[in-house]
Amino acid sequence: MHRRIQRYLRAVIGLEREPVAAGSFTLYVHPTEDHPFLNYAIPDEGAERDDGTALVAAARERGLVPRIEAVASEAPWVRELPGFDLEADLRLMTCEQPVELEAEAELVVVQPGSDHVAPLLHAVMEGFGESAPSQERIDNFRGRAVAALVDGEVVGGASWTRVLDDMTEIAGIGVRERFRRRGIAGALTAAATRHGFAEGARVAVLSPGHEGAARVYERAGFVDASRIIHVRAGA
């Protein structure tokens, strides 16, 4: 399962990013955004140990932060790359049986071009403690997402990625701070997972950013499968 997950994560990001070969890695470059979380490298399948020199050069050349996301068991040596710092060591969770959770919110699917796109992105980015989305990001929204509405206000959202090899990733799960602890994040996670399964997935995967989020995802039917590590080069 570990290799299958890494293969899926590599394939799905390759659908919308420019792949750049860089030693034992492929750097995936977003077409419009330079945010480190949208531009990162993944070790190639079966990649041998690499010191990251080619990756650093490829990223710096494009004005990007050299950053790697890797399923830990597939490339454990990434954790010890010279010049890179460990950014996160996260649980990697999967779900094979979607559930339904109740919440104090109305859940609606958000399609590209919907009036809910901008409020959705604003709510999710606020939930992550980030600045408001650019108009370009709003205009270029092509995701599969579900939004939570309370009294008509979009207060959070979650998304799922394109199904490949019977797998989807649940991501972008965010809720405005004042609407937390109402079960909304769990309901969004479960809803996004069900939509992914409706499109043909048999396994959903996600990575919680902290233990509190992991407990929410457990209620939505997710269990531990592996770990994923994020590293980035120092300044």
N, C-alpha and C positions, 0 to 999 in steps of 0.2 A: 504493500500500500504506500510506503514512503516514497518509493521511486515513481509510482504512478501519480502521486500528488505533485511531486516536483515536476514531472513531465507535463502535467496539466497546467500548472502555474506558468511554466515556460511557454506553452503553446497559446494560452489565452491572452497573455500580455503581448505576444508576438502578432496578434491580429490587429492591434491598433497602435503599435509603437514600431519605430525603425530599429531593427536589430543590427548591432555593430559588434563584429567579432573582436575580442580583446583577450588574447591568451587563452586561458582555460575558462573564460567567461564570455557571455554575450551581454552587452549593455543594451538595454531597451530604452530608446529615446522618445519621449512624448512629442507629438508634432507641434504643440503650442505652449506647453507649460514647462518651466524649469524647476518646479518644486522637487526636492529630493525624494519624496514619497511617490512621485510619478515617474521618476527616471532612476533606474537602478539596474544592477547586473544580477544574473543568476548563473551559477556554475553550469557548464555544459554537462550533459549526461556522461558519466564515467570519467569526468575530468580529473587529471592528475594534479597534484599539488602545484600551486602557482604563487609567485610572490606578489602578484597584483600590479606589477609595473605597467603592463600593457593596458590594464583597465584604468589605472590612474591617468595615464596619458590620454586615453580616448575620452574620458570624462572631462578632464581639464580643457582639452582642445575645444570642447563644446560648451564650456562655461558651466559645467555641472559638478555637483559634489560626487566624488567617487563613493558609491554606496552599493552594498550587496545584500540580497535576501536569499537565504538558502535553508532548505530542510536540513536540519543538523546532521542526521544520520547519513545523508547523501554526500556531504562534503564537510566533515568535522574539522578539517584543517583550516577552513575559512575563519574560524574563531581566533586563530593565532597569526593571521596575516600581519607582517611587519608594516607599521605605519597606520594600521587601522585600529579603531576603537570599537569595542562592543557597544552597540546602541540599544539592543534589546535581545532578550532570550525568552521567547514566548511559547505558550502552549499552542499546539496545532491540533485543532479539534475537527471531528467529522460527525455527520448525521446521516443515517440511512433510513430513518423513519420519521418523517415530518409530523409535527404535532400542531395543535391550534391553542393559542393562549388568549384569554380575554384581557382587555385593557380599557381604561377610561378614554378611549379615542376611537375615531372613525379611521379605518385604513383604506387608502385608495391607491390604485396603480397609477404611476406617473409616466406618461409617454413623452417622447421628444416633442417639443412644440406646445406642451400643455402649459396652462397658466400657473400650474403648481411647480414648474421646474425651478424658477428663481427662489420662491419661498422654501422649497425643499433644500436646495443647496445652501441657502443662508442658515437654515435651521441645523443642518448636519455639521457645517463648518463651525457654527457657534458651539455645538455640542462637543466638538473636538478642541475648542479653545483657539480656533484659528480666525484670521481676518475674513471679511466678507469675500465671496467669490467674485472674480472679475466678470465683466460683461461677456468677454470672450468665452470663458468657461460655461457660462449660462447658455450662450448661443450655440456652443458646440456639444451640448449635452446629448449623448446618444445612449444613455444607460437604460438598464432595466431596474426600476425602482418602485418602492412603495412608500407612501407618505402617511404620517399620522396627523389627524386633524382634531383639535379640541375647540369646539364652538366656532368652527370654520377657519381657525388659524393652524397653519402647518407648524407643528412643534417638533418634528423629527422625521427620520427616514432611514431606509436601509435599501441595499441594492443586491442584485445577484448578477453574475457574469454569464456569458454565453456558455451553453452546455457543449462540452467536448468530451468524448470518451465516457459518456454517462456521468460527468462530474460538473459541478458548478461551485463557484466561490461566493460566499456571503460577505459583503464588505460595506463600508460606509455607514455603519450603524451609529447614529448620533441622535441625541435628544436634547433640546434646550434645557438648561439647568433647572429652571423653575418648574419644569414639568416632569422631573425625574421622580423615581420611587412610586410610580403609579402603574408599573407593569408595562409601560409603553415600549421600552427597548426590547423586552422579551417577545412581545406580540409582533413587533416589526421583524425581528429575527425569524420567528416562526413563519410569518407570512411570506417573507422573501424566500425562505427555504421551500415552502409549498409551491410558490410560483416557479422556482427552479426545477422542482420535480415535475411540475405540470408540463414543462418544456422538454422533459426527457431525462433529467438527471436521476441517478440512483444513489449518488453520494454528494453531499454538500460539505464544503470545508471552510473553516475560518480560523483566524488567529486573534484571540482577545488581547487587548492592550494591557490589561491588568486583571487581578484576581476577582475584583468585583464584577467586571464584565464577564469573566469566565463563568461565574455562578449564574448570571442571567442566561448565558448560552446553554448551560446545563439544563435549565428549566425548559429551554426550547428544543431539547432532544439531542444536544451535542455531547460527545465524549472525547477524551484525550486519545490522540492517535500518534503523535510525535511531538517534536519541538521545531521551531523555526528561529533562526538567528539572523539579526540585522547588524551589519557592521558598516562603518564609514571611515574614510581616511581623515586624518587630522588636518588642520589648516596648514 
